[in-house]
């Protein structure tokens, strides 16, 4: 029955009652007289226009209040989002109509009650959840499923708080456990909470009704976790306490393998579990406990330790058998050869199992006579059968060290015979350092080629510029230190020292063509024929005043050559400077030759006019000869002093360029001071020579004039 029908029925009843109490009174009808003349208009001044649109109620105001109060009493007060009880008024294939005492009936989908649809009938009471009092169509929205869920959540929360044991139906299997229906809710039963023993077949529990305890609820995600193991543990707790109280270290018990992990196995001792660590399964190395044990296997174990507070028991299996070191051959000694299998390989070495439970270590340094740093993986692999030599043996500490390089002779014992000093060989480049190259002549025999022994002429900054790792290189044995296992090798010694040839070719003063290569702080490196030289900045000036630049080719004069230091100093400036000095000397020599005929003519005239003046002529010759000797002595001495000073300066600057570039400024200042001092000394000496020559000539002239003046007097007297 709809709400509108119910409302109309109640209004009709109330109106009938009122009609019986207050009979209606008929009003007399007014007759309208229509005439052919003009129609009379009514007076509208007193008309109530406000009451025109108002309907006339059949009830008084008091009657209306009474009617509304009686109508409201017929409905119960309903709030949204709460569970109420309703009555089924109609059942169809798709819907179930429920009356909850509201102004309209609610509709519930039939599939929400399909679990007991056959039992339902009109008039049955059910619980429903009020979702909305009125939707867009004015319909009351109810839900029986949500009402059951809210009621179930209340019961589940109550069971979790009180620890109540609940019954549930195992519906299906899921990842990691089972799905259980508890209070019409789906709960999760983890596989670890099914039983105290590991369960491997979950399908065996599907469809069973079991007892559970609610252990965890997540109201946010609506998750429920139940446990059946908690009920079993409560029963065996008393048994566990009894077993723990009777345990003793060293006691041997029988147990069943309950679970196997990567680090060991859990053994059920009849209500209490113990752990056998992987290292206590066997005296030998065990990679996986499954190699020794199987699930549900019955074994005897020994109790190694236990903790009553933490309820932990440590068990052992290998302790039931004697230690393999006790059964090791007593005749084994250091130096004996033994065979074994590699069980572990690390960077520092490898462990070899001689017999099960007895292992020895082969350190990586005992695998090869070579001094190269390597790892054990380069020599051995797990599972490989090897023959070794016992190096150390300690039965008390149960330790043994082995070696495999001792199986072959030490190459350094015959190194002097095989690689004598001066012999030539081919080696393999192993690695580089800043100071040289390490090469390997054979396995275990290494040597060093110093960077200075790589090339006679080429300047090498790093060995990587000369060769590569893994390449072959020819070497010569230079030195040998057998005690420290060191070989000094050389590569440039395979060829003759070109500096022997350079010594004859690049003599001081010789001129050669060269090209400026690389600029340095003090000058440029110059590429000559087969070798590099060095030209200072002061030696790059041309005759026209310009300066040579990088890449220019010109003639250079060798100013210094050092075979020991492999150094050639050249200069372009010295070429034209020496030419000018030679021309100057030639000009000075020509003037002296011109002066000699004039002097001879004067002498003849004097002889003819003055007579026999042999004494004066001899005196003049002696003075000129003395003057020439003095000049000849001073000139070479000056040149030698100047050349020596320049050579010292060049040596100092060259050493600074090669060894101490930081002193370039100081050397330059010193050189300038020395040059200025030498020039000052030269000018002083020249001025002194001129002063000395002038008085002599003056004295000679006076001596010549004096006899000439006196001679007439002598003749007159005669």
Secondary structure as the mmCIF struct_conf table of DSSP 4:
data_model
#
loop_
_struct_conf.conf_type_id
_struct_conf.id
_struct_conf.beg_label_comp_id
_struct_conf.beg_label_asym_id
_struct_conf.beg_label_seq_id
_struct_conf.end_label_comp_id
_struct_conf.end_label_asym_id
_struct_conf.end_label_seq_id
HELX_RH_AL_P HELX_RH_AL_P1 UNK A 3 UNK A 21
BEND BEND1 UNK A 22 UNK A 22
HELX_LH_PP_P HELX_LH_PP_P1 UNK A 26 UNK A 31
BEND BEND2 UNK A 36 UNK A 37
HELX_LH_PP_P HELX_LH_PP_P2 UNK A 38 UNK A 43
TURN_TY1_P TURN_TY1_P1 UNK A 45 UNK A 46
BEND BEND3 UNK A 49 UNK A 49
TURN_TY1_P TURN_TY1_P2 UNK A 50 UNK A 51
BEND BEND4 UNK A 52 UNK A 54
HELX_LH_PP_P HELX_LH_PP_P3 UNK A 55 UNK A 57
BEND BEND5 UNK A 58 UNK A 59
HELX_RH_AL_P HELX_RH_AL_P2 UNK A 61 UNK A 73
TURN_TY1_P TURN_TY1_P3 UNK A 74 UNK A 74
BEND BEND6 UNK A 75 UNK A 75
BEND BEND7 UNK A 80 UNK A 81
STRN STRN1 UNK A 83 UNK A 91
BEND BEND8 UNK A 93 UNK A 94
STRN STRN2 UNK A 95 UNK A 99
BEND BEND9 UNK A 101 UNK A 104
STRN STRN3 UNK A 106 UNK A 109
HELX_RH_3T_P HELX_RH_3T_P1 UNK A 110 UNK A 119
TURN_TY1_P TURN_TY1_P4 UNK A 122 UNK A 123
STRN STRN4 UNK A 125 UNK A 132
BEND BEND10 UNK A 133 UNK A 133
TURN_TY1_P TURN_TY1_P5 UNK A 136 UNK A 137
BEND BEND11 UNK A 138 UNK A 138
STRN STRN5 UNK A 140 UNK A 143
HELX_RH_AL_P HELX_RH_AL_P3 UNK A 144 UNK A 162
TURN_TY1_P TURN_TY1_P6 UNK A 163 UNK A 163
STRN STRN6 UNK A 165 UNK A 174
TURN_TY1_P TURN_TY1_P7 UNK A 175 UNK A 176
STRN STRN7 UNK A 177 UNK A 182
TURN_TY1_P TURN_TY1_P8 UNK A 183 UNK A 184
STRN STRN8 UNK A 185 UNK A 190
HELX_RH_3T_P HELX_RH_3T_P2 UNK A 191 UNK A 193
TURN_TY1_P TURN_TY1_P9 UNK A 194 UNK A 194
BEND BEND12 UNK A 196 UNK A 197
HELX_LH_PP_P HELX_LH_PP_P4 UNK A 198 UNK A 199
BEND BEND13 UNK A 200 UNK A 200
HELX_RH_3T_P HELX_RH_3T_P3 UNK A 202 UNK A 205
TURN_TY1_P TURN_TY1_P10 UNK A 206 UNK A 207
STRN STRN9 UNK A 209 UNK A 218
TURN_TY1_P TURN_TY1_P11 UNK A 219 UNK A 222
STRN STRN10 UNK A 223 UNK A 227
BEND BEND14 UNK A 228 UNK A 228
HELX_RH_AL_P HELX_RH_AL_P4 UNK A 229 UNK A 245
TURN_TY1_P TURN_TY1_P12 UNK A 246 UNK A 246
TURN_TY1_P TURN_TY1_P13 UNK A 249 UNK A 250
STRN STRN11 UNK A 252 UNK A 260
BEND BEND15 UNK A 262 UNK A 263
STRN STRN12 UNK A 264 UNK A 268
BEND BEND16 UNK A 270 UNK A 272
STRN STRN13 UNK A 273 UNK A 277
HELX_RH_3T_P HELX_RH_3T_P4 UNK A 278 UNK A 280
BEND BEND17 UNK A 281 UNK A 281
BEND BEND18 UNK A 283 UNK A 284
BEND BEND19 UNK A 287 UNK A 287
HELX_RH_3T_P HELX_RH_3T_P5 UNK A 289 UNK A 291
TURN_TY1_P TURN_TY1_P14 UNK A 292 UNK A 292
TURN_TY1_P TURN_TY1_P15 UNK A 295 UNK A 296
STRN STRN14 UNK A 298 UNK A 307
TURN_TY1_P TURN_TY1_P16 UNK A 308 UNK A 311
STRN STRN15 UNK A 312 UNK A 316
BEND BEND20 UNK A 317 UNK A 317
HELX_RH_3T_P HELX_RH_3T_P6 UNK A 318 UNK A 320
BEND BEND21 UNK A 321 UNK A 321
HELX_RH_3T_P HELX_RH_3T_P7 UNK A 324 UNK A 327
BEND BEND22 UNK A 328 UNK A 328
TURN_TY1_P TURN_TY1_P17 UNK A 330 UNK A 331
TURN_TY1_P TURN_TY1_P18 UNK A 334 UNK A 335
STRN STRN16 UNK A 337 UNK A 345
BEND BEND23 UNK A 347 UNK A 348
STRN STRN17 UNK A 349 UNK A 355
TURN_TY1_P TURN_TY1_P19 UNK A 356 UNK A 357
STRN STRN18 UNK A 358 UNK A 363
HELX_RH_3T_P HELX_RH_3T_P8 UNK A 364 UNK A 366
BEND BEND24 UNK A 367 UNK A 367
BEND BEND25 UNK A 369 UNK A 369
BEND BEND26 UNK A 372 UNK A 372
HELX_RH_3T_P HELX_RH_3T_P9 UNK A 376 UNK A 378
TURN_TY1_P TURN_TY1_P20 UNK A 379 UNK A 379
TURN_TY1_P TURN_TY1_P21 UNK A 382 UNK A 383
STRN STRN19 UNK A 385 UNK A 394
TURN_TY1_P TURN_TY1_P22 UNK A 395 UNK A 398
STRN STRN20 UNK A 399 UNK A 403
BEND BEND27 UNK A 404 UNK A 404
HELX_RH_3T_P HELX_RH_3T_P10 UNK A 405 UNK A 407
BEND BEND28 UNK A 408 UNK A 408
HELX_RH_3T_P HELX_RH_3T_P11 UNK A 411 UNK A 414
HELX_RH_AL_P HELX_RH_AL_P5 UNK A 415 UNK A 418
BEND BEND29 UNK A 419 UNK A 419
TURN_TY1_P TURN_TY1_P23 UNK A 421 UNK A 422
STRN STRN21 UNK A 424 UNK A 433
TURN_TY1_P TURN_TY1_P24 UNK A 434 UNK A 435
STRN STRN22 UNK A 436 UNK A 442
TURN_TY1_P TURN_TY1_P25 UNK A 443 UNK A 444
STRN STRN23 UNK A 445 UNK A 450
HELX_RH_3T_P HELX_RH_3T_P12 UNK A 451 UNK A 453
BEND BEND30 UNK A 454 UNK A 454
BEND BEND31 UNK A 456 UNK A 457
BEND BEND32 UNK A 461 UNK A 462
HELX_RH_3T_P HELX_RH_3T_P13 UNK A 463 UNK A 465
TURN_TY1_P TURN_TY1_P26 UNK A 466 UNK A 466
TURN_TY1_P TURN_TY1_P27 UNK A 469 UNK A 470
STRN STRN24 UNK A 472 UNK A 481
TURN_TY1_P TURN_TY1_P28 UNK A 482 UNK A 485
STRN STRN25 UNK A 486 UNK A 490
BEND BEND33 UNK A 491 UNK A 491
HELX_RH_3T_P HELX_RH_3T_P14 UNK A 492 UNK A 494
BEND BEND34 UNK A 495 UNK A 495
TURN_TY1_P TURN_TY1_P29 UNK A 498 UNK A 498
HELX_RH_AL_P HELX_RH_AL_P6 UNK A 499 UNK A 505
BEND BEND35 UNK A 506 UNK A 506
TURN_TY1_P TURN_TY1_P30 UNK A 508 UNK A 509
STRN STRN26 UNK A 511 UNK A 519
BEND BEND36 UNK A 521 UNK A 522
STRN STRN27 UNK A 523 UNK A 527
BEND BEND37 UNK A 529 UNK A 531
STRN STRN28 UNK A 532 UNK A 536
HELX_RH_3T_P HELX_RH_3T_P15 UNK A 537 UNK A 539
STRN STRN29 UNK A 541 UNK A 541
TURN_TY1_P TURN_TY1_P31 UNK A 543 UNK A 544
BEND BEND38 UNK A 545 UNK A 545
STRN STRN30 UNK A 547 UNK A 547
TURN_TY1_P TURN_TY1_P32 UNK A 550 UNK A 551
STRN STRN31 UNK A 553 UNK A 562
TURN_TY1_P TURN_TY1_P33 UNK A 563 UNK A 566
STRN STRN32 UNK A 567 UNK A 571
BEND BEND39 UNK A 572 UNK A 572
HELX_RH_AL_P HELX_RH_AL_P7 UNK A 573 UNK A 610
HELX_RH_AL_P HELX_RH_AL_P8 UNK A 614 UNK A 658
TURN_TY1_P TURN_TY1_P34 UNK A 659 UNK A 659
HELX_RH_3T_P HELX_RH_3T_P16 UNK A 661 UNK A 663
HELX_RH_AL_P HELX_RH_AL_P9 UNK A 664 UNK A 717
#
